[in-house]
């Protein structure tokens, strides 16, 4: 799945969504999946949110990159998850929450983004991106 254009180009949505879920489940570096952002979809966002809830219920961590695929689809049903990340999460999770808020037009998310002015400025200056967060997570987990 890494740097392979075939899945993004040819898999139908259910197969694509299953591949991405499996990548998170098996703790793959999803940042290396070609077409990840372009193939983000509402069904995948919902699947990943359910997966995050299962992980949280089992007191397990959730890869902050998961929220990369939710950001475009933040709404009143899932915004509480973004708030939880921002208010209770680790620094990488807070960054993911703010990046997700940046990716949506949902008004309460924009309010949270304004609250996180330092991280918001880092996004505007392009020093905080999903790519930089992926690199930070990789470096953190290898220590």
Secondary structure, 3 states (H helix, E strand, C coil): CECCHHHHHHCCHHHHHHHHHHHHHCCCCHHHECCCCCCCCHHHHHHHHHHHHHHHHCCCCCCHHHHHHCHHHCCCCCHHHHHHHHHHCCHHHHHHHHHHHHCCCCHHHHHHHHHCHHHHHHHHCCCCCHHHHHHHHHHHHCC
